[in-house]
């Protein structure tokens, strides 16, 4: 046993503990690493008991990215067992020698766990929906506000149900709203949490397959409040952990959310569309929820202000005038978040009750005290009568203003109109239930 401990310590020292790198980013971070057991043996432990690429990633996080007060839980994504728990105490000056002391035990536990374990297959399957259920419960009891989750394995989901098998494609956006393992139930349990997917040695059908899966998993995490920061085969991706990085911005495609289909990378997306001729109708809505989210194209901070114009009274509901009420008609503005990684750069919320949609008009302004030519893109989420599936309207604004030019909004590139009337006409002409005649 003594020889084994000495041997384990030698492994530790060769991993890069001597670098003693310190992150300049948030301390007291809890990192949860979900590692697939379905990987080639060499990806875990090579001959002569050296770490393979998968465990090298873990050890580089422990030795190069973790500071005093940080924790790391290494979990098997199949049996949901915690393999090892790494923890550096608070308020200590970590040296290579001290790191060796604190990680010797969990390192040994990791080595023992994998020493005689043979993988059932080499698919790299992470079974993310199953693992996310465990994470939801675990995160609820974690004290740290800084949580990052790292997946080490293949993003190609495997399932006994061929509908949910990603070997040759990925599911349409309907997967997040229909009865699938990927359905988003409106919960934001993973708000502010950053996700990383690192897949070393796993192949895709082609680049389009990889890009499709990146978009799918990014939307999967964002519909739960999280952000997919890394999606890469680079073994050095551990360097992205605890860094101030933004995710790519993907939006739900309303047409792609209509039908549950498997997109194949060698085919064009086949999204059914119905032709229609718009008709003028009255649309009395008992409850309408409007949520605006956005980000800038270059990652710079931005501020989008929502202006809801109530035509008959020529009243405006926005961040200054937050409430409107006449009889049973109500409108209220909520400024939920102005700068959060989980909602890109911002989040605004307006709730309406008992309005004819013809009598309201929604405008968005890209505000700045010092206006510039800054491109901002985002989406408006429309939820009607508390439906399970919202509708999405994308937008893009190319300039900023001080917000004092509302009367000139029709000609300004700092403003854009979200045509709610046209939106409801489209729903009605496609057979929606919101045509009241």
ROVEXMAR-934735 format. One line per 8 residues: number of its first residue (from 1); for each residue x negated, y negated, z of C-alpha. Coordinates in steps of 0.001 Angstrom, whole numbers, plus 500000, padded with zeros to 6 digits. Example, Ala and Ser with C-alpha at 12.3 -4.5 7.8 and 13.67 -1.06 7.14 Angstrom:
BEGIN
1> 487700 504500 507800 ~ 486330 501060 507140
END
This chain:
BEGIN
1> 500000 500000 500000 ~ 497152 497613 500819 ~ 495648 498198 497368 ~ 499056 497508 495818 ~ 499335 494190 497642 ~ 495832 493167 496549 ~ 496698 494167 492996 ~ 499895 492120 493090
9> 497989 489089 494309 ~ 495578 489413 491408 ~ 498525 489430 488994 ~ 499845 486289 490629 ~ 496580 484429 490281 ~ 496318 485251 486584 ~ 499807 483915 485845 ~ 498621 480291 486253
17> 499052 479585 489899 ~ 495687 477876 489840 ~ 497127 475088 487696 ~ 499114 473769 490651 ~ 501319 471717 488330 ~ 503877 469486 490018 ~ 507111 468288 488420 ~ 507951 464617 488664
25> 511658 465402 488563 ~ 514348 466141 491171 ~ 513215 468036 494222 ~ 515271 470556 496183 ~ 516292 472146 492902 ~ 517884 475585 492928 ~ 517025 477518 489778 ~ 519025 480632 488967
33> 517443 482951 486416 ~ 519688 485559 484829 ~ 517513 488162 483131 ~ 518796 490938 480893 ~ 517643 494460 481828 ~ 518213 495571 478228 ~ 514825 494541 476888 ~ 511806 496481 475689
41> 509768 497725 478620 ~ 506831 495667 477324 ~ 508876 492470 477700 ~ 509064 493108 481448 ~ 505899 495019 482378 ~ 503113 495865 479958 ~ 500504 498565 480331 ~ 498211 498227 483313
49> 501158 496598 485122 ~ 500772 493189 483536 ~ 503817 490951 483172 ~ 505529 490897 479795 ~ 506872 487735 478176 ~ 510205 487765 480036 ~ 508641 487869 483490 ~ 505886 485456 482433
57> 508593 482864 481878 ~ 509869 483439 485404 ~ 506423 483225 486963 ~ 505572 480067 485023 ~ 508700 478447 486436 ~ 507695 479504 489946 ~ 504087 478379 489705 ~ 504257 475413 487323
65> 507689 473816 487725 ~ 508807 474407 491308 ~ 507941 471920 494058 ~ 508313 472005 497817 ~ 511961 472509 498690 ~ 512749 474284 495417 ~ 514310 477749 495210 ~ 514633 480368 492509
73> 516999 483340 492450 ~ 516113 486076 489948 ~ 519238 488106 489108 ~ 519878 491127 486903 ~ 522756 490077 484602 ~ 524053 493634 484240 ~ 524445 494882 487804 ~ 524449 491329 489255
81> 521814 492311 491799 ~ 519369 489710 493108 ~ 515917 491052 492266 ~ 513912 488459 494185 ~ 514248 485076 495886 ~ 511426 482529 495653 ~ 511387 479529 498003 ~ 508896 476799 498873
89> 509561 475046 502230 ~ 510403 471352 502322 ~ 507838 468605 502814 ~ 504615 470526 502301 ~ 501680 469803 500032 ~ 501681 472847 497774 ~ 498273 474163 496795 ~ 497478 477272 494785
97> 496672 479058 498036 ~ 499980 478109 499637 ~ 501937 479106 496541 ~ 500249 482502 496673 ~ 501358 482881 500285 ~ 505004 481997 499697 ~ 505593 484032 496563 ~ 503687 487187 497457
105> 506730 488956 498929 ~ 509280 488167 496161 ~ 506604 488921 493572 ~ 506117 492353 495099 ~ 509896 492912 495123 ~ 510029 492027 491425 ~ 507232 494452 490615 ~ 508865 497277 492584
113> 512254 496655 490958 ~ 510883 497054 487451 ~ 508029 499523 487987 ~ 509929 502727 487161 ~ 512960 501202 485436 ~ 513587 502211 481837 ~ 516025 500123 479773 ~ 519187 501862 478516
121> 518834 499934 475265 ~ 516851 497042 473830 ~ 519742 494753 472817 ~ 518857 491997 475277 ~ 522572 491669 476114 ~ 523174 489132 478885 ~ 526936 489636 479303 ~ 527276 485941 480053
129> 531056 485869 480783 ~ 530581 488510 483502 ~ 527528 486742 484933 ~ 529298 483356 484949 ~ 531937 484733 487317 ~ 529179 485544 489801 ~ 527592 482118 489270 ~ 530861 480307 489948
137> 531112 481870 493415 ~ 527408 481466 494113 ~ 527244 477806 493105 ~ 530172 477007 495387 ~ 528020 477808 498439 ~ 524720 476277 497257 ~ 523825 473089 499128 ~ 521512 471684 496477
145> 522968 469112 494077 ~ 520298 469961 491504 ~ 521027 473318 489905 ~ 519618 474706 486669 ~ 520462 478070 485157 ~ 518097 479983 482877 ~ 519095 482962 480751 ~ 516314 485264 479541
153> 517589 487734 476979 ~ 519479 487690 473699 ~ 522268 485182 472880 ~ 523826 487882 470671 ~ 526747 489008 472843 ~ 527500 492742 472830 ~ 530958 494133 473474 ~ 532819 497412 473070
161> 535541 495325 471461 ~ 534296 494614 467893 ~ 536185 491293 467918 ~ 533775 489981 470524 ~ 530549 491450 469159 ~ 528100 488815 467858 ~ 525712 491128 465984 ~ 526714 489641 462646
169> 528457 486391 463526 ~ 530160 484279 466179 ~ 533720 483446 467195 ~ 535707 480427 466098 ~ 536496 477660 468581 ~ 539829 479358 469299 ~ 537820 481674 471591 ~ 537770 478910 474224
177> 541566 478583 474322 ~ 542963 482038 473580 ~ 542877 485287 475535 ~ 539176 486136 475220 ~ 536294 486594 477699 ~ 535136 483096 476673 ~ 538351 481240 477458 ~ 537956 477915 479260
185> 540628 477531 481911 ~ 540195 473810 482415 ~ 537819 474253 485348 ~ 534661 472186 485610 ~ 532831 474414 488098 ~ 529499 473825 486333 ~ 529616 470032 486100 ~ 526136 468421 486207
193> 524483 471831 485724 ~ 521880 472354 483009 ~ 521619 475643 481143 ~ 518639 477090 479273 ~ 518695 480117 476946 ~ 515290 481619 476150 ~ 515163 484577 473797 ~ 511722 485967 472979
201> 511512 488672 470320 ~ 515194 488868 469338 ~ 516191 488458 465698 ~ 519242 486898 464048 ~ 520841 487639 460682 ~ 519495 484308 459430 ~ 519055 480692 460537 ~ 522774 479991 460105
209> 523518 482838 462533 ~ 521174 481299 465104 ~ 522654 477816 464641 ~ 526200 479186 464910 ~ 525377 480907 468189 ~ 523704 477771 469545 ~ 526848 475764 468822 ~ 529085 478475 470298
217> 527190 478747 473593 ~ 526800 474976 473843 ~ 530586 474586 473610 ~ 531071 477515 475993 ~ 529051 475758 478703 ~ 530362 472250 477968 ~ 533998 473371 478282 ~ 533044 474347 481835
225> 531299 471046 482548 ~ 527713 472147 481876 ~ 525069 471276 479292 ~ 522988 473657 477174 ~ 519596 471936 477239 ~ 517455 474678 475698 ~ 518194 477304 473055 ~ 514867 478613 471883
233> 512539 481622 471415 ~ 509601 479578 472709 ~ 507994 481232 475742 ~ 506866 477750 476854 ~ 510467 476554 477131 ~ 510058 476789 480912 ~ 508426 473356 480575 ~ 511903 471903 479840
241> 513226 472839 483274 ~ 513629 469963 485753 ~ 513100 467449 482956 ~ 515398 464566 482013 ~ 516559 466004 478682 ~ 519865 465776 476826 ~ 521698 468545 475069 ~ 522818 468541 471469
249> 526319 467162 471059 ~ 528858 469577 469590 ~ 532597 468947 469440 ~ 535541 471321 469241 ~ 536871 471522 465687 ~ 540691 471367 465999 ~ 541169 473393 462808 ~ 538644 475996 463924
257> 540557 476297 467217 ~ 543782 477379 465507 ~ 542848 480964 464590 ~ 540595 483471 466362 ~ 538178 484642 463691 ~ 534615 485923 463499 ~ 532462 483572 461452 ~ 529870 485390 459361
265> 526617 483544 458586 ~ 526655 484537 454901 ~ 530156 483181 454311 ~ 531707 479741 454291 ~ 534012 478975 457206 ~ 537531 479959 456233 ~ 539761 477648 458254 ~ 543389 477737 457164
273> 544949 474345 456568 ~ 548556 473488 455844 ~ 549409 470804 453314 ~ 552078 468393 454373 ~ 553679 465060 453605 ~ 553762 462783 456674 ~ 557179 461629 457839 ~ 558118 458840 460213
281> 559590 460161 463437 ~ 560170 459077 467013 ~ 557928 460928 469429 ~ 559085 460601 473017 ~ 556417 462169 475196 ~ 556982 462852 478868 ~ 553260 463243 479580 ~ 550271 462321 477436
289> 546681 462565 478664 ~ 543942 460783 476702 ~ 540304 461562 477569 ~ 537412 459863 475769 ~ 533854 461204 475924 ~ 530802 460035 474027 ~ 527052 459994 473533 ~ 524616 457933 471477
297> 522775 459450 468529 ~ 519351 458616 469949 ~ 520186 459324 473586 ~ 520280 455658 474667 ~ 522863 454662 477255 ~ 526204 453513 475846 ~ 529563 452316 477140 ~ 532828 452954 475295
305> 535859 451055 476607 ~ 539389 452276 475895 ~ 542126 449741 475159 ~ 545700 451043 475107 ~ 547984 448464 473499 ~ 551674 448720 474469 ~ 553319 446930 471549 ~ 556798 445891 472775
313> 555340 444053 475781 ~ 552018 443205 474078 ~ 550351 444619 477198 ~ 546901 446215 477410 ~ 545859 449014 479735 ~ 542066 449248 480199 ~ 539321 448967 482822 ~ 540570 445483 483788
321> 544317 446097 483682 ~ 544559 449637 484985 ~ 548310 450103 485353 ~ 551521 449408 483452 ~ 555045 450242 484557 ~ 558498 449484 483160 ~ 561415 451637 484246 ~ 560321 455240 483912
329> 557426 454295 481599 ~ 554033 454511 483244 ~ 550449 454138 482019 ~ 547342 454338 484173 ~ 543609 454025 483413 ~ 540936 456035 485245 ~ 537214 455383 484834 ~ 536012 458846 485808
337> 532317 458775 484985 ~ 530098 456211 483285 ~ 526841 458143 483068 ~ 526672 461900 483572 ~ 524806 464666 481773 ~ 527885 466873 481899 ~ 529923 464433 479804 ~ 527046 462983 477763
345> 527102 459219 478408 ~ 530602 458634 479625 ~ 534143 459659 480361 ~ 537376 457629 480416 ~ 540890 458823 481136 ~ 544335 457330 480444 ~ 547605 458985 481482 ~ 550969 457985 479952
353> 554490 459025 480955 ~ 557741 458630 478984 ~ 556531 456654 475974 ~ 557558 456611 472337 ~ 554179 457110 470691 ~ 555131 454596 467985 ~ 554984 451896 470640 ~ 551366 452437 471697
361> 548063 451907 469913 ~ 544633 453112 471069 ~ 541430 451186 470321 ~ 537866 451955 471377 ~ 535134 449332 471794 ~ 531402 449950 472052 ~ 530526 447421 474749 ~ 527205 445800 475570
369> 526237 442603 477313 ~ 523527 442328 474645 ~ 525124 443730 471458 ~ 522995 445723 469046 ~ 523400 448111 466116 ~ 523749 451258 468191 ~ 525512 454309 466739 ~ 527770 456138 469163
377> 529758 459292 468490 ~ 532265 461131 470606 ~ 535747 462553 470738 ~ 539182 461763 472108 ~ 540960 464691 473733 ~ 544765 464591 473519 ~ 546719 466756 475944 ~ 550498 466767 475448
385> 552838 467772 478276 ~ 549999 469630 480052 ~ 549369 472084 477238 ~ 546690 474738 477800 ~ 545010 473750 474522 ~ 544146 470076 473941 ~ 543695 468468 470535 ~ 540503 466627 469580
393> 539928 463542 467442 ~ 536280 462692 466663 ~ 535082 459102 466300 ~ 531914 457152 465504 ~ 531115 453463 466116 ~ 528047 451829 464539 ~ 527798 448503 466408 ~ 528348 446924 469810
401> 530152 443793 471001 ~ 530882 442043 474282 ~ 534497 443179 474102 ~ 535816 439629 473708 ~ 536684 440143 470038 ~ 539865 442210 470508 ~ 541854 439961 468155 ~ 539263 440604 465415
409> 539060 444337 466078 ~ 540452 445307 462655 ~ 537393 443832 460934 ~ 534726 444668 463518 ~ 532411 447682 463339 ~ 532225 447584 467140 ~ 535844 448795 467277 ~ 537646 451878 466012
417> 541327 452784 466027 ~ 542606 456202 467150 ~ 545828 456535 465159 ~ 548125 458340 467590 ~ 551153 457903 465342 ~ 549444 459648 462431 ~ 548231 462342 464779 ~ 551794 463164 465878
425> 553056 463043 462302 ~ 550500 465710 461427 ~ 551642 467917 464298 ~ 555314 467509 463367 ~ 554751 468245 459686 ~ 552864 471422 460612 ~ 555874 472691 462565 ~ 554858 471373 465984
433> 557420 471016 468762 ~ 556916 467283 469133 ~ 559243 466243 466299 ~ 562372 465321 468226 ~ 564753 465129 465241
END
